[in-house]
Amino acid sequence: MASGCIASQEATVVDVADGDTVDVRFNGSVETVRLIGVDTPEIHTEVSPEEFNVPDTEEGRRCLSNWAEKASRKAKKLEAQEVRLAHNGERGTYGRLLGYLYVENRSTSFNYMLVEEGYARVYESRFKQRSLFLEAQTRAKLNNRGVWSCN
């Protein structure tokens, strides 16, 4: 994944696929953006309890599915909003642009917020802000926030 961002531009969120994938309009076109550093539980496929250290039980899967929906709803609140998109042009799996979204006067990292509030785990990849994200994930786990309450 991206190690550093070189472009930062205003964008409008036009659609949300799930908690960690959004479509944004900038420079006159629409791009699908995979949020760097975060992984929310899946809503379109079977959830993976092992990725979140959640017991692979009906209760564990149900809890993660619930948090998948919550993460998606949180992201959907961004629809039609102006955000700041930071990226370096790198693309990940499925050709999606890898990037950070900044909200709330374009200064708060939505990616980081997802981890801090327990909607997502830190994605197993290299990226510039990884250590900050891991610290936020540790705090979320210790406080049983979000997906970490499923244990």
Secondary structure, DSSP 8 states (H G I E B T S, - for coil): --S---EEEEEEEEEEEETTEEEEEETTEEEEEEETTEE---SSS---GGGGT--SSHHHHHHHHHHHHHHHHHHHTTTT-EEEEEEEEEE-GGG-EEEEEEETTTTEEHHHHHHHTTS-EE-SS--TTHHHHHHHHHHHHHTT-GGGGG-
